[in-house]
Amino acid sequence: MLVAATLGKYIGTALIIILALFLLGILASCIKIVPQANAMIIERLGAYIGTWSVGLHFKLPFVDRVARRVNLKEQVIDFKPQPVITKDNVTMQIDTVVFFQITDPKLFAYGVENPLMAIENLTATTLRNIIGDLELDQTLTSRELINTKMRTLLDEATDPWGIKVNRVELKNIIPPREIQDSMERQMKAERERREKILQAEGEKRSTILVAEGKKQSAILDAEAEKAAAILRAEAKKEATIREAEGEAEAILKIQQANADSIRVIKDAGADDAVIQIKSLEAFAKAADGQATKIIIPSEIQGLAGSLKALTEVIKD
């Protein structure tokens, strides 16, 4: 009986410990911590009762449960290429990237069964509708327009699901192989055309520059010749002026010398005959053998005749 009592005591203790651990586990499961940029949808007996945001929360055991954990960060979905047909019946492959964010966890949890699949299907149908109204060239050159239209339409369609579509991008536009080959040939032809145009423009500019250079060279040569002619004329003018000044100065010095001579003779008391003889000599020097005709005053002419007669007498 002692053994039975001891065994019963151990069993009772173990049951108490197990029960305590069970209660602690239940209590721990009732404590929830919601991290940043997350939310939890809480249901009580299957009915929605609230949305838990960031922080510490408690729920009733066996009654309340976390129906869904919602990520509130901006998310990115890269959809696989979708076949689309343009207005001019060209089939191409286009893959899109959608940037979205959950703004209402309740609507996201209860609005649609599979939100991501719904967004993918909605993106594919919207893309087909938009591309169906555009031709191939418009599709290739209107990415921004297509992105804007898709973002607007997807945002409106996903608003009842608590989803905000922030941006839509066309990642790749892949035309058929034959279209790509045709585009490559067209691009090659366009590059060759531009190359020829650039080459022609370069040759034209080179010809213009050469002609302009010749023109400038001719202008510079003409200006240099003009400057040289001006310098030559100025040099000739300067030489003529200096020559004239020299001749004038020589004549002035001769006249000054004659005046000084006459003054000396006058100061020495010479008579009129001597003065006339000196005057005659001055006229002879002035002629310097160059003049063909000299006008001599009458009083000096008489003296000249007397001198000639006297010279002839002396010779006889």
Summary of the structure (lengths in Angstrom):
residues: 316
radius of gyration: 63.1
end to end distance: 212.6
largest distance: 212.6
contacts: 756
relative contact order: 0.05
helix: 65%
strand: 19%
